[in-house]
Amino acid sequence: MPRVSVFVDFLLALELLEEGEILEPRVAKEEELLLFHTKDYIQALKEVSAGHFRAEFRERFNIGSFENPVCPASYWGSLYAAGASIQVAELFLSSKVGFNPAGGMHHAYPANANGFCFINDPGIVISYLLNKGFKRILYIDLDAHHCDGVQHFFYRDNRVFVLSFHQSPSYAFPFVCGYLDELGDGAGFGYNLNVELPKNVADDEYLFLVKEILPAVVEHFKPEIYILALGTDALEEDYLSKLSLSNFALLETFRFVNQLLGSGIYLGGGGYNPISTLRAWAVLWCEMTKKEIPRALNDKALAILQSLEFTDFDERGFDHLFSGLLDKPRNGGIRPQVRDILSKTLRAFFNASY
């Protein structure tokens, strides 16, 4: 499902977007790709996009594996996504607000495709900002899955603080990393923090953790600029996570980040239920652009949601997704387990940072 074009159509249908607010994306230049990726990896992607696949690409670069299937969009689609993320950064630097829903491809490594990601646009944007002279860049990732490619690249860099709220890798992809004890290395020790979320985290628990942990990081690191990855797969309706958030929680998190830090550079991320993803991004778009969130869906917007093909794995059904944009809060009380996670996370952060 072409999420970005459908998202644009959805916003237009709701009269939340004007034609003049749509910026035509550009492809990322090779020198921009090489801020993060190796030259031989990019060359392999070029060859694959031209129809020249070799078995060694799977072995060396993880291209063409089960999780990274190849097609022309493997390269060209990723080029446009990365270029658009740089454009969003350029907009921010010119005091404008932008959002790239195609961005947030945080799993790719410098010489490896990973987790359906071929080009790591957040990593490229961070490197782009470092080249612009920024010395304290905060990367906040709300995707349900750990930002392993971003963490790996900046793990020894004290100019970049990577903060990720995600499902614990003890039960979720990427499994091998994203744990609390990964706090950075060398000069970067104390500049990486993973908040491991247990299953079934709902709004109140999520906001409890965000509102306790983010201010501590901001107070210590004092970022000059930040990037916020807005994956929506932590929503309860998304079958690729075991979390139970509503889009109200994402909205409140977004508001809290802006309250602390002002506006930032906004990228997309995961989201595998297209209906809940469109609704959540539309809510966030309203907040970004200071528009009122519509109370109900008009006929055009409703028709777009109803046209989306999606296999419903939830016996309860998702009828509520068609009744409006903003979810009601989903609260279940803060479990002792979550309070313990907060205590351990803050202890690890302070021990590493001071």
MIKOL-950241 format. One record per residue (C-alpha): y, z, x; residue in three letters. Coordinates in pm, 1 decimal, decimal comma. Example, Ala and Ser with C-alpha at 12.3 -4.5 7.8 and 13.67 -1.06 7.14 Angstrom:
<sites>
         c2         c3         c1   resn
     -450,0      780,0     1230,0    Ala
     -106,0      714,0     1367,0    Ser
</sites>
This chain:
<sites>
         c2         c3         c1   resn
        0,0        0,0        0,0    Met
      337,1     -103,0      153,6    Pro
      497,9      239,8      124,6    Arg
      841,2      150,1      258,6    Val
      914,3     -149,7       37,1    Ser
      783,4       33,6     -269,9    Val
      995,2      335,8     -179,0    Phe
     1304,6      116,0     -161,6    Val
     1216,3      -38,0     -498,8    Asp
     1167,4      310,6     -641,4    Phe
     1508,8      428,5     -524,1    Leu
     1673,1      113,8     -658,2    Leu
     1501,4      163,9     -993,6    Ala
     1636,8      519,1    -1009,8    Leu
     1983,7      396,3     -907,5    Glu
     1970,4      625,0     -605,2    Leu
     2022,1      343,6     -356,8    Leu
     2272,1       61,5     -332,4    Glu
     2207,2     -266,9     -156,3    Glu
     2472,4     -181,5       99,8    Gly
     2279,0      129,3      201,7    Glu
     1976,7      -73,2      313,1    Ile
     1979,8     -152,2      683,6    Leu
     1765,8     -445,0      796,9    Glu
     1525,1     -307,9     1059,7    Pro
     1497,6     -455,8     1404,5    Arg
     1205,5     -460,9     1642,3    Val
     1206,8     -217,2     1930,7    Ala
     1282,2     -382,7     2262,8    Lys
     1023,1     -370,5     2537,0    Glu
     1242,9     -149,0     2753,7    Glu
     1260,8       93,9     2461,7    Glu
      883,1       94,1     2419,1    Leu
      845,7      166,7     2790,0    Leu
     1048,0      485,7     2751,1    Leu
      722,4      632,7     2619,5    Phe
      435,7      384,4     2656,8    His
      274,8      225,9     2961,1    Thr
      321,2     -143,3     3033,0    Lys
      -49,6     -226,4     3030,0    Asp
      -93,6      -61,3     2688,8    Tyr
      195,4     -259,9     2539,4    Ile
       51,6     -578,5     2689,7    Gln
     -283,8     -504,3     2526,5    Ala
     -112,9     -459,1     2188,2    Leu
       62,2     -793,2     2235,8    Lys
     -266,1     -968,1     2308,0    Glu
     -435,7     -812,4     2007,3    Val
     -148,7     -915,0     1780,7    Ser
     -196,7    -1272,1     1904,1    Ala
     -564,6    -1259,0     1807,2    Gly
     -705,3    -1199,8     2154,1    His
     -915,1     -885,4     2121,5    Phe
    -1129,6     -767,5     2411,4    Arg
    -1385,7     -489,0     2408,8    Ala
    -1211,8     -317,7     2700,3    Glu
     -911,2     -256,4     2473,7    Phe
    -1123,4      -22,7     2265,2    Arg
    -1256,6      154,3     2572,5    Glu
     -928,0      183,6     2763,2    Arg
     -669,9      213,5     2487,2    Phe
     -860,2      318,0     2171,9    Asn
     -739,5       -3,2     2005,7    Ile
     -982,3     -136,7     1747,4    Gly
    -1163,4      190,9     1691,2    Ser
    -1248,9      321,0     1343,9    Phe
     -923,5      515,7     1321,2    Glu
     -710,4      243,1     1478,2    Asn
     -816,9      -88,2     1319,0    Pro
     -637,0     -395,9     1445,4    Val
     -436,5     -657,0     1259,7    Cys
     -105,8     -835,1     1329,8    Pro
       79,7     -534,7     1183,4    Ala
      -79,4     -309,0     1445,4    Ser
      183,7     -436,8     1684,9    Tyr
      458,2     -603,8     1484,4    Trp
      468,3     -344,2     1208,4    Gly
      484,6      -71,8     1470,8    Ser
      763,2     -255,9     1653,0    Leu
      975,2     -260,9     1339,0    Tyr
      899,2      104,6     1264,7    Ala
     1002,3      207,9     1616,5    Ala
     1312,5      -11,3     1610,2    Gly
     1416,6      139,2     1277,2    Ala
     1380,7      491,0     1417,6    Ser
     1615,2      400,3     1702,1    Ile
     1856,5      258,9     1444,0    Gln
     1849,2      591,5     1258,6    Val
     1935,2      766,7     1585,0    Ala
     2220,3      521,0     1640,5    Glu
     2348,3      588,9     1288,7    Leu
     2342,9      962,2     1355,8    Phe
     2535,7      918,8     1680,1    Leu
     2800,1      729,6     1482,9    Ser
     2823,1     1020,0     1232,9    Ser
     2621,1      851,8      959,6    Lys
     2300,9      957,1      783,0    Val
     1985,3      747,7      798,8    Gly
     1620,6      786,3      710,9    Phe
     1329,4      577,5      836,4    Asn
     1030,2      636,2      607,4    Pro
      821,3      408,8      830,9    Ala
      875,7      641,0     1126,2    Gly
      703,9      959,5     1233,5    Gly
      404,1      795,2     1402,2    Met
      351,7     1101,1     1617,0    His
      -14,2     1066,7     1718,5    His
        8,6      773,9     1962,5    Ala
      -19,9      854,2     2332,5    Tyr
      147,5      662,3     2615,3    Pro
     -165,7      451,9     2678,5    Ala
     -373,4      516,1     2365,6    Asn
     -363,6      442,1     1997,2    Ala
     -453,5      753,2     1800,8    Asn
     -469,5      870,6     1442,9    Gly
     -366,2      533,8     1290,0    Phe
      -58,4      532,1     1518,6    Cys
       -0,5      259,0     1777,4    Phe
      359,0      319,8     1886,7    Ile
      503,2      670,6     1900,2    Asn
      851,2      622,4     1756,5    Asp
      947,4      994,9     1763,9    Pro
      865,5     1003,7     2133,6    Gly
     1067,7      689,2     2194,5    Ile
     1367,8      830,9     2006,9    Val
     1351,1     1158,6     2201,1    Ile
     1338,5      965,0     2528,9    Ser
     1625,7      744,9     2409,0    Tyr
     1835,3     1057,4     2344,9    Leu
     1745,7     1203,2     2684,3    Leu
     1873,7      881,4     2841,3    Asn
     2194,2      928,7     2642,9    Lys
     2245,3     1258,3     2825,5    Gly
     2124,8     1511,6     2570,0    Phe
     1967,8     1812,7     2740,4    Lys
     1846,7     2024,1     2445,4    Arg
     1662,2     1821,3     2181,3    Ile
     1468,6     1997,1     1906,2    Leu
     1182,4     1806,7     1744,4    Tyr
     1063,4     1959,6     1415,7    Ile
      749,5     1815,2     1258,8    Asp
      649,5     1899,5      900,1    Leu
      355,2     1659,3      877,3    Asp
       30,5     1829,8      779,2    Ala
     -123,6     1711,1     1107,7    His
      -26,7     1819,3     1456,1    His
      208,3     1593,1     1655,7    Cys
      -31,7     1564,9     1946,7    Asp
      118,3     1253,8     2108,9    Gly
      469,9     1399,8     2110,4    Val
      349,7     1736,1     2240,5    Gln
      150,7     1573,2     2520,3    His
      441,6     1365,5     2648,8    Phe
      703,3     1643,3     2657,0    Phe
      473,5     1934,1     2742,0    Tyr
      636,2     1991,4     3083,4    Arg
      994,3     1914,3     2979,3    Asp
     1235,9     2199,9     2909,2    Asn
     1492,8     1962,0     2762,3    Arg
     1275,4     1910,3     2454,1    Val
     1149,3     2181,1     2222,1    Phe
      856,4     2067,9     2005,3    Val
      805,2     2278,8     1691,1    Leu
      523,3     2179,5     1457,8    Ser
      409,6     2330,1     1126,6    Phe
       62,9     2193,3     1053,9    His
     -289,6     2261,5      937,1    Gln
     -480,3     2457,8     1195,1    Ser
     -677,3     2218,3     1416,6    Pro
     -970,0     2456,8     1374,5    Ser
    -1039,6     2262,1     1053,7    Tyr
     -815,6     1952,9     1066,1    Ala
     -728,5     1650,9     1280,2    Phe
     -665,1     1629,7     1572,8    Pro
     -905,1     1925,7     1625,3    Phe
     -866,0     1937,2     2004,9    Val
     -502,0     2047,0     2020,3    Cys
     -224,6     2199,5     1813,9    Gly
     -318,5     2562,8     1872,7    Tyr
      -80,2     2854,4     1915,6    Leu
     -169,0     2911,5     2279,9    Asp
      -29,7     2566,6     2371,7    Glu
      317,7     2681,6     2472,3    Leu
      408,9     2418,1     2730,1    Gly
      343,1     2397,4     3101,9    Asp
      546,6     2414,3     3420,2    Gly
      918,0     2380,1     3345,3    Ala
      823,4     2323,7     2981,4    Gly
      651,1     2658,2     2935,3    Phe
      802,9     2826,3     2631,0    Gly
      928,6     2497,7     2485,0    Tyr
      633,5     2412,2     2261,1    Asn
      534,0     2605,7     1950,9    Leu
      252,6     2528,9     1707,3    Asn
      244,4     2708,1     1373,3    Val
     -118,0     2691,6     1259,0    Glu
     -136,7     2691,9      880,7    Leu
     -448,8     2817,0      703,9    Pro
     -592,5     2637,3      402,5    Lys
     -418,1     2658,9       64,6    Asn
      -73,8     2752,1      193,1    Val
      166,3     2727,0     -101,4    Ala
      545,3     2717,5     -120,6    Asp
      627,3     3085,0      -74,5    Asp
      402,5     3123,8      230,8    Glu
      531,1     2803,7      390,3    Tyr
      896,4     2894,1      339,3    Leu
      826,2     3248,2      460,8    Phe
      702,6     3108,1      792,8    Leu
      975,0     2845,0      829,2    Val
     1256,5     3089,8      754,8    Lys
     1130,0     3343,3     1007,9    Glu
     1028,2     3110,0     1290,3    Ile
     1290,8     2834,3     1292,0    Leu
     1592,6     3067,3     1333,7    Pro
     1423,9     3235,2     1630,8    Ala
     1372,3     2898,1     1798,1    Val
     1726,7     2784,4     1722,9    Val
     1878,4     3107,6     1852,0    Glu
     1687,5     3080,8     2179,3    His
     1699,7     2705,0     2242,8    Phe
     2045,3     2625,6     2097,6    Lys
     1969,4     2256,8     2035,7    Pro
     2239,6     1993,3     2069,3    Glu
     2056,4     1756,8     1836,1    Ile
     1736,0     1753,3     1634,4    Tyr
     1480,6     1514,6     1489,2    Ile
     1297,0     1604,1     1168,7    Leu
      965,8     1434,5     1084,4    Ala
      914,3     1445,1      707,7    Leu
      548,3     1372,2      649,2    Gly
      444,2     1446,0      290,4    Thr
       71,7     1499,6      337,5    Asp
      112,0     1877,5      308,0    Ala
      161,9     1826,9      -66,4    Leu
     -114,3     1961,1     -288,1    Glu
     -183,8     1615,6     -432,2    Glu
     -257,2     1464,3      -90,3    Asp
     -630,0     1463,1      -21,1    Tyr
     -588,4     1438,5      358,2    Leu
     -473,1     1796,3      382,8    Ser
     -592,6     2131,8      256,1    Lys
     -240,9     2260,5      189,9    Leu
      -89,1     2323,1     -152,6    Ser
      282,7     2254,2     -125,9    Leu
      509,5     2112,6     -392,2    Ser
      793,8     1879,8     -306,0    Asn
     1020,6     2173,1     -394,1    Phe
      899,6     2340,9      -71,5    Ala
      984,0     2031,0      132,8    Leu
     1327,6     2018,5      -27,7    Leu
     1393,5     2387,4       42,2    Glu
     1275,1     2343,9      400,7    Thr
     1503,7     2044,7      444,9    Phe
     1796,1     2242,8      304,0    Arg
     1722,0     2535,6      532,9    Phe
     1709,2     2312,7      841,4    Val
     2044,0     2159,4      745,9    Asn
     2191,5     2502,8      679,2    Gln
     2099,6     2611,7     1031,7    Leu
     2161,6     2291,8     1223,0    Leu
     2366,5     2048,5     1017,0    Gly
     2243,5     1694,1      970,2    Ser
     1989,5     1532,3     1200,1    Gly
     1772,7     1228,8     1262,1    Ile
     1522,4     1188,1      979,2    Tyr
     1188,0     1012,1     1010,9    Leu
      891,0      976,5      777,8    Gly
      529,6     1053,1      859,8    Gly
      197,7     1094,1      683,0    Gly
      155,8     1063,7      308,7    Gly
     -164,0      929,2      155,3    Tyr
     -105,9      980,6     -213,9    Asn
      156,9      709,5     -268,8    Pro
      282,7      865,1     -591,6    Ile
      353,4     1210,6     -451,2    Ser
      495,1     1055,2     -134,1    Thr
      748,6      840,8     -319,3    Leu
      856,0     1134,2     -534,0    Arg
      899,9     1367,7     -236,4    Ala
     1094,9     1118,2      -28,9    Trp
     1316,2     1038,6     -327,2    Ala
     1396,2     1408,9     -365,6    Val
     1476,6     1434,9        5,6    Leu
     1684,9     1117,4       -9,3    Trp
     1895,9     1274,6     -283,8    Cys
     1961,8     1572,0      -57,8    Glu
     2040,5     1353,5      243,6    Met
     2291,9     1148,3       47,6    Thr
     2428,8     1433,0     -170,4    Lys
     2310,5     1267,7     -491,5    Lys
     2194,3     1459,2     -795,4    Glu
     1816,1     1464,7     -840,3    Ile
     1733,6     1285,8    -1167,2    Pro
     1583,0     1514,2    -1428,0    Arg
     1352,5     1240,9    -1561,0    Ala
     1209,4      906,1    -1454,5    Leu
     1353,4      599,1    -1620,6    Asn
     1125,9      320,8    -1742,5    Asp
     1161,8      108,1    -1426,9    Lys
     1077,9      395,6    -1193,3    Ala
      789,5      509,9    -1410,3    Leu
      645,6      157,9    -1413,7    Ala
      649,9      152,1    -1032,6    Ile
      457,1      478,0    -1008,9    Leu
      208,7      368,5    -1274,0    Gln
      146,9       41,4    -1089,0    Ser
       28,2      213,4     -772,0    Leu
     -343,0      207,8     -705,6    Glu
     -472,8      545,2     -598,5    Phe
     -815,0      703,3     -616,6    Thr
     -782,6     1042,4     -780,8    Asp
    -1014,1     1292,3     -614,6    Phe
     -878,5     1583,9     -813,8    Asp
    -1055,2     1655,4    -1141,7    Glu
     -739,6     1819,3    -1275,7    Arg
     -559,2     1485,5    -1264,8    Gly
     -203,2     1416,5    -1159,4    Phe
      -28,9     1356,9    -1490,0    Asp
      253,5     1589,9    -1385,7    His
      358,1     1339,8    -1119,3    Leu
      487,9     1107,6    -1390,0    Phe
      708,5     1358,1    -1569,6    Ser
      993,0     1374,9    -1318,7    Gly
     1082,7     1392,3     -950,7    Leu
     1120,0     1756,7     -853,8    Leu
      813,3     1979,7     -876,1    Asp
      817,0     2335,8     -998,3    Lys
      765,2     2584,5     -712,1    Pro
      402,4     2669,5     -634,6    Arg
      381,4     3032,2     -532,5    Asn
       79,1     3250,3     -492,1    Gly
      206,8     3547,2     -296,4    Gly
      205,3     3590,6       79,4    Ile
     -141,9     3673,2      204,6    Arg
     -202,7     3922,7      487,7    Pro
     -348,6     3631,8      684,1    Gln
      -15,6     3451,0      673,9    Val
      178,3     3762,6      774,8    Arg
      -58,0     3795,3     1068,9    Asp
        5,9     3432,8     1166,1    Ile
      379,6     3499,5     1165,5    Leu
      339,5     3807,8     1382,9    Ser
      119,1     3628,1     1635,7    Lys
      340,6     3319,7     1642,4    Thr
      660,7     3513,6     1706,4    Leu
      490,5     3732,0     1966,6    Arg
      363,9     3425,6     2154,1    Ala
      705,9     3257,4     2133,4    Phe
      902,0     3557,8     2256,9    Phe
      652,7     3633,4     2534,9    Asn
      678,1     3274,6     2657,6    Ala
     1054,7     3237,0     2614,6    Ser
     1203,5     3558,9     2749,0    Tyr
</sites>
